[in-house]
Amino acid sequence: MSNGNKRINLFFGSNTFKGSFNSFNTIPNSSNLTEFSFIGRSNVGKSSIINAITKSNNLAKTSKTPGRTQSINIFEINKSLNLVDLPGYGFAKISKSIRLNLEILIEEYMKNRTNLTHVFVLIDSKVGLKGLDIDMFDLLSESNKSFSVIFTKIDKCSKSHLDLLDKSILSLMKSYSNLFVKTFFTSTKKLQGIIDVQKTIYQLSKQI
Ligand code: GDP
């Protein structure tokens, strides 16, 4: 591993869990460092990627604690930025009222979180792009938030399948060109693409 990568890993390895919030208003002002959030359909691999980025097993365990999967979980990195685990969407086994509450929570967060710098929308490479992902891009567009797309679990797919995904997302992103930054291809099983996400977060945090 190069020295630069080692430094990045040390940076992200220094982290603390700041709290779990199930309404937007309860997030304290003290948690307003520049912020990077992760969102996607449930089971997309969000906890695995946050673990891989932070070089920690404890953080994902924290966010998988019952009750916390439906809240906003904030992790502070190196006392200089926040990573945020947002609730997964598209989970079939929840009631209509819980789903509505989650939609409100996510929408309030995206529209009102002023320190939110960048959002990573995760898409399972095997499952591909779904209507709810496009709804998320539209919400980000309405909220004027810059974002990137992370294709997860690429170890499950062929190169030609990934090329098709890449082309289709680039074509779709013509509609969001003022906010879309880039596409990542990752596997937490094979540790692919994680360093690219870490470097992007680090660089964007320095531009603020
Ligand atoms: P979350 O619900 O979005 O937080 O997803 P998890 O991180 O809990 O992952 C959901 C499932 O996908 C688990 O069984 C993981 O082991 C699996 N998974 C996550 N990342 C990868 C990956 O890169 N490759 C493969 N093959 N499986 C993965």
Boltz pocket constraint, residues with backbone or C-beta under 6 A from the ligand:
constraints:
  - pocket:
      binder: B
      contacts: [[A, 41], [A, 42], [A, 43], [A, 44], [A, 45], [A, 46], [A, 47], [A, 48], [A, 49], [A, 88], [A, 152], [A, 153], [A, 154], [A, 155], [A, 156], [A, 186], [A, 187], [A, 188], [A, 189], [A, 190]]
      max_distance: 6.0
